[in-house]
């Protein structure tokens, strides 16, 4: 079941879609993001669910090593990566002192603000954060960032933001806010840089667990796994268009430029 993210109502459709999958006789449900995963968990206690999400941070499980019930999958390392992206952004743009943060209001990660604030304090960065619920709210958030005189943007990890990467890339260009995100696909859509796991590895890990479940493994016997490799990707075209000079050490460090 696919969703169109153009409407602010898309989150409300997850429960009905998950229930439809159960009625259709799904043998396994694969979900991406906490909202889709919660909907799948509410729809069935028996069909195995292989999810990609922030499991512990979103309260889906208490520990990665012992998933409960019919749920397992791949963790996206939110608490580790969102603060780390601020550090990478500061290294990319050493003169930056005021960073805007775009946050998905649907996420339920209580530790995130404190972790981001602690990282910002260490880096001597001022943060201006806006939380949004739908794509219609993106441009007003960018307008508020420019009004606040932010000079760079950190896009928190979110299924919504990954899905709407083209719109976010266009807004980053329009408002001349160089952005760091989590997925390289967002760099291809106009972000300045990304730091995080690869979607290719995430899909491979999901496929491996789906295969194991089809072979007879029970979800509770499969610990939630984490990606093994993180990559830094830099978009030099975006840097040139915004008049930015990326330090050579960061270009040398990048997995791809």
Secondary structure, DSSP 8 states (H G I E B T S, - for coil): ----TTSTTGGGGHHHHHHHHHHTT-SEEEEESHHHHHHHHHH-SSSEEEEEE-TTTTTS-S-TTS--TTEEEEE--HHHHHHHHHHHHHHHSTT--EEEEEEETT---TTHHHHHHHHHHHHT-EEEEEEESSGGGHHHHHHHHHHTT--EEEE---HHHHHTHHHHHHHHHHTT-EEEES-HHHHHTT-SEEEE--HHHHHHHHHHHHHHHHTT--GGGS--EE-S--EEEE-HHHHHHTT----HHHHHH-SB-
